Amino acid sequence: MRRTAATLLLAVLLTLSGCSAITGGSGPQEAPPGVEDGRLVNATALTTAHTAALVESGFEHDIRTNATIARNGETFEVSRRQQTVVEPGAVEYQFRLINGGEGPSAQVDAWGNETTQVTRVQAGNQTQYGVGNPTPAAQLTTESRFTPYLASGNFTVENTETDGDVTLVTLVGGAPPGDANLLPSSAVGNLTDYEVRAVVDTQGRIHEFSVTGTYTVAGTEARFAFDYRLLRTDGPSVDQPEWAAEVLASR
């Protein structure tokens, strides 16, 4: 049975600028896009620069999410991991999304290029394939997910350090995002110990991004965590998997 890639992905996912100067070290240093006078003043400038820089170089990142949810009066932990590799220019890419923990397990694999995306969804003993449009760059780089968190405001520079020839700036702060889809349903309006931390370089690339919070679900205290890590920007290559080639050949 074939569906569009967008339909398959939605079904699985529902189950679960300018530069200024900052002071630090031995003197003024170039600031990331959107950061002025030690504060994040333009989240869009930062996340747009993030996507532009990563698409140009190619990249690999790893994202992990954990939360506790309630169903039929019982609580259980759910987890999700996404691994993405994109070639320079996003001419080819692939990603794997795994739902795990104590909830329903499922795995989504996708390969795409500039015109087409092929998707494989495995859940239980069923496998479905889909062919559709490629994933937009802002979703591949996670820009579309970072922006609502960063746009909540009140981010300040906590630390600036140099790693080789890269200057890394740590931003902390922010309020819970207005988009309830970015939080566990039980955490909406019931969230404490909330923290967002981002480590960015002066080109705007987000190297680390973490969100944590505590909430109550079914009378039990729980925590959720979203953790992003940029692993490489050295022009990784992507090979089309055999299953994707077979799907395209059978059309």
C-alpha positions as CSV (number, residue, x, y, z in Angstrom):
1,M,0.0,0.0,0.0
2,R,1.5,3.4,-1.0
3,R,0.8,6.8,0.5
4,T,2.6,10.1,0.1
5,A,5.7,10.6,2.2
6,A,4.0,13.5,4.0
7,T,1.0,11.3,5.1
8,L,3.3,8.5,6.3
9,L,5.5,10.9,8.3
10,L,2.5,12.7,9.9
11,A,0.9,9.4,11.0
12,V,4.1,8.3,12.8
13,L,5.0,11.7,14.3
14,L,1.5,12.1,15.8
15,T,2.0,8.9,17.7
16,L,4.2,9.8,20.3
17,S,21.6,39.7,9.7
18,G,23.8,41.6,11.1
19,C,26.9,41.1,13.3
20,S,27.8,43.1,16.3
21,A,30.4,42.6,19.1
22,I,30.3,40.8,22.4
23,T,32.7,41.2,25.2
24,G,34.6,38.2,26.4
25,G,38.1,36.8,26.7
26,S,40.8,39.2,25.7
27,G,38.5,41.7,23.9
28,P,35.6,42.2,21.5
29,Q,34.7,39.3,19.3
30,E,32.4,38.9,16.4
31,A,28.9,37.9,17.5
32,P,26.6,35.3,16.0
33,P,23.8,36.8,13.7
34,G,21.0,38.2,15.7
35,V,23.1,38.6,18.9
36,E,23.7,42.2,20.0
37,D,25.1,43.6,23.3
38,G,25.1,40.2,24.9
39,R,21.4,39.4,24.0
40,L,19.6,37.5,21.3
41,V,17.5,40.2,19.6
42,N,16.6,38.5,16.4
43,A,16.0,34.7,16.5
44,T,15.1,34.5,12.8
45,A,18.5,36.0,11.8
46,L,20.2,33.3,13.9
47,T,18.2,30.3,12.7
48,T,18.3,31.5,9.0
49,A,22.1,31.8,9.2
50,H,22.2,28.3,10.8
51,T,20.4,26.8,7.8
52,A,22.4,28.7,5.2
53,A,25.8,27.7,6.7
54,L,24.9,24.0,7.2
55,V,23.4,23.6,3.7
56,E,26.5,25.1,2.2
57,S,28.9,22.8,4.0
58,G,26.7,19.7,4.4
59,F,26.3,18.3,7.9
60,E,25.3,15.4,10.2
61,H,23.3,15.9,13.4
62,D,21.7,13.7,16.1
63,I,18.5,14.6,18.0
64,R,17.1,12.8,21.1
65,T,13.8,13.5,22.8
66,N,12.5,11.9,26.0
67,A,9.2,12.5,27.8
68,T,6.6,10.8,30.0
69,I,3.0,10.6,28.9
70,A,-0.3,9.2,30.3
71,R,-2.7,6.8,28.6
72,N,-5.7,5.1,30.2
73,G,-4.6,6.3,33.6
74,E,-1.1,4.8,33.3
75,T,2.2,6.7,32.7
76,F,5.0,5.5,30.5
77,E,8.2,6.9,29.0
78,V,8.5,7.6,25.3
79,S,11.7,8.5,23.3
80,R,12.5,9.5,19.8
81,R,15.9,9.7,18.0
82,Q,16.6,11.3,14.7
83,Q,19.9,11.0,12.8
84,T,20.3,13.1,9.7
85,V,23.1,13.4,7.1
86,V,23.0,16.0,4.3
87,E,25.5,16.5,1.5
88,P,26.7,20.1,0.6
89,G,24.0,22.0,-1.1
90,A,21.4,19.4,0.1
91,V,21.8,17.6,-3.2
92,E,21.2,14.3,-1.4
93,Y,20.3,13.5,2.2
94,Q,19.0,10.7,4.4
95,F,17.5,10.5,7.9
96,R,16.3,7.9,10.3
97,L,13.6,8.6,12.9
98,I,13.0,6.0,15.7
99,N,10.2,6.0,18.2
100,G,11.0,3.9,21.2
101,G,10.7,3.8,25.0
102,E,7.7,2.1,26.5
103,G,5.3,3.5,23.8
104,P,4.6,2.1,20.3
105,S,7.8,1.6,18.4
106,A,8.2,2.7,14.8
107,Q,11.1,3.6,12.4
108,V,11.0,6.0,9.5
109,D,13.9,6.0,7.0
110,A,14.1,8.5,4.2
111,W,16.4,9.3,1.3
112,G,16.0,12.4,-0.8
113,N,17.6,14.7,-3.3
114,E,16.7,18.1,-4.8
115,T,13.5,16.8,-6.4
116,T,12.3,13.6,-4.7
117,Q,12.0,11.9,-1.3
118,V,11.5,8.2,-0.7
119,T,10.2,7.1,2.7
120,R,10.0,3.8,4.4
121,V,7.9,3.4,7.6
122,Q,8.2,0.2,9.7
123,A,5.8,-0.3,12.5
124,G,5.1,-3.7,14.1
125,N,5.1,-6.2,11.3
126,Q,4.1,-3.7,8.6
127,T,6.2,-1.8,6.1
128,Q,5.0,1.0,4.0
129,Y,6.7,3.1,1.3
130,G,6.0,6.6,0.0
131,V,7.4,8.9,-2.7
132,G,6.9,12.6,-2.4
133,N,8.6,16.0,-2.4
134,P,11.9,16.6,-0.7
135,T,12.0,17.8,2.9
136,P,12.6,21.6,3.1
137,A,16.1,22.7,4.2
138,A,14.7,24.4,7.3
139,Q,13.4,21.1,8.5
140,L,16.5,19.1,7.7
141,T,18.6,21.6,9.7
142,T,16.0,21.7,12.5
143,E,15.7,25.5,12.0
144,S,11.9,25.2,12.0
145,R,12.0,23.6,15.4
146,F,14.6,25.9,17.0
147,T,12.8,29.1,16.0
148,P,9.8,28.9,18.3
149,Y,12.0,28.2,21.3
150,L,14.4,31.0,20.5
151,A,11.7,33.5,19.6
152,S,10.2,33.2,23.1
153,G,12.8,35.9,24.1
154,N,15.0,36.7,27.1
155,F,18.1,34.9,25.8
156,T,21.4,36.2,27.0
157,V,25.0,35.3,26.5
158,E,26.3,33.1,29.4
159,N,29.7,32.3,28.0
160,T,32.1,32.8,25.1
161,E,35.0,30.4,24.4
162,T,37.3,29.5,21.6
163,D,37.5,25.9,20.3
164,G,40.4,25.9,17.8
165,D,39.5,28.6,15.2
166,V,35.8,28.5,16.2
167,T,34.3,31.0,18.6
168,L,31.4,29.4,20.5
169,V,28.7,31.4,22.3
170,T,26.4,29.9,24.9
171,L,22.9,31.4,25.0
172,V,20.5,30.6,27.9
173,G,17.0,31.7,28.9
174,G,13.7,31.9,27.2
175,A,10.1,31.1,28.1
176,P,8.2,28.0,27.1
177,P,7.1,28.3,23.4
178,G,3.6,29.2,22.6
179,D,3.4,26.2,20.2
180,A,2.0,23.4,22.4
181,N,3.2,20.8,19.9
182,L,6.8,21.4,21.1
183,L,6.0,20.2,24.6
184,P,4.4,17.0,26.0
185,S,0.7,17.6,26.2
186,S,0.7,17.2,30.0
187,A,3.3,19.9,30.3
188,V,1.3,22.7,28.8
189,G,0.5,25.1,31.6
190,N,2.1,22.8,34.1
191,L,5.8,23.3,33.6
192,T,8.6,24.1,36.0
193,D,12.4,24.1,36.0
194,Y,12.3,25.0,32.3
195,E,15.6,25.7,30.6
196,V,16.9,26.3,27.1
197,R,20.5,26.3,26.2
198,A,22.1,26.9,22.8
199,V,25.8,26.8,21.8
200,V,26.3,28.7,18.5
201,D,29.3,29.9,16.5
202,T,29.8,33.3,14.9
203,Q,28.5,32.0,11.5
204,G,25.2,31.2,13.2
205,R,25.6,27.4,13.2
206,I,23.9,25.8,16.2
207,H,26.3,23.2,17.6
208,E,24.3,22.2,20.7
209,F,20.7,22.9,21.7
210,S,19.0,21.5,24.7
211,V,15.5,22.0,26.3
212,T,14.5,20.5,29.7
213,G,11.6,20.9,32.0
214,T,9.6,19.3,34.8
215,Y,5.9,18.7,34.8
216,T,3.2,16.6,36.5
217,V,1.4,13.8,34.6
218,A,-1.2,11.6,36.2
219,G,-0.1,12.8,39.6
220,T,3.6,11.8,39.0
221,E,6.5,14.2,38.5
222,A,8.1,13.8,35.2
223,R,10.8,15.4,33.0
224,F,11.2,15.9,29.3
225,A,14.3,16.6,27.4
226,F,15.2,17.7,23.8
227,D,18.8,17.3,22.9
228,Y,20.4,18.3,19.6
229,R,24.1,17.8,18.6
230,L,25.8,18.9,15.4
231,L,28.3,16.2,14.7
232,R,30.1,17.3,11.5
233,T,30.2,19.9,8.8
234,D,33.0,18.4,6.6
235,G,31.0,17.7,3.5
236,P,29.6,14.2,4.2
237,S,28.4,12.1,1.3
238,V,25.2,10.1,1.1
239,D,24.5,6.9,-0.8
240,Q,21.1,6.0,-2.1
241,P,20.0,2.9,-0.2
242,E,18.9,-0.2,-2.2
243,W,15.3,-0.1,-0.9
244,A,14.9,3.5,-2.1
245,A,16.3,2.6,-5.5
246,E,13.9,-0.3,-5.7
247,V,10.9,1.8,-4.9
248,L,11.8,4.4,-7.5
249,A,12.4,1.7,-10.1
250,S,9.0,0.1,-9.5
251,R,7.0,3.3,-10.2
